[in-house]
């Protein structure tokens, strides 16, 4: 077994892998974790993108602060601002109280944007503005709120191809991919089949 860390629920996560490709990826994760750089995590479904994101958080200087994960595929453009930036009471239908957005919930910690490629172009523009200015304004509010979060993003497709096809903003791509981590699928890690089987049997 490899390195261990606790996820945001307190569960102990063990990273299992002997394959050279896999070990080199997680050696890189451990080095990058000590920085505050934005990281784009690429890999197919099931390769462990959220595990890598949690490892980046838990092994870095923000480990004592929140780790907040957002599934971008579940956010329509109308919900995006409210979910990420929050809203004031009465600002949107059925808003009976002030809603704190994910950026505020992750204050001082890490915001993990999963399936970032599913975010609409309009949503991408709003996210880029916040990443550049490091300030949010709740929907229906006027008070600028400074935000201090490390942003990690994950995608299971080629974001570079989406940029070429004009489906993803190039400026946001560069902002998110200061460091890129590519997680290999198990079929490319034959040396890990036996250690994983033994781990799960144990």
Buried (B, 14 or more C-beta within 10 A) or exposed (E): EEBEBEBBEEEEBEBBBBBEBBBEBBEBBBEBBEBBBBBBBBBEEEBBBBBBBBBBBBBBEBBEBBBBBBEBEEBEEEEBBBBBBBBBEEBBEEBEEBBBBBBBBBBEBBBBBBBBBBBBEEBBEBBBEBBEEEEBBBBBBEEEBEBEBBBBBBBBBEBBEBBEEEBBBEEBBEBBBBBBBEBBEBEEBEEBEEBBEEBEEE
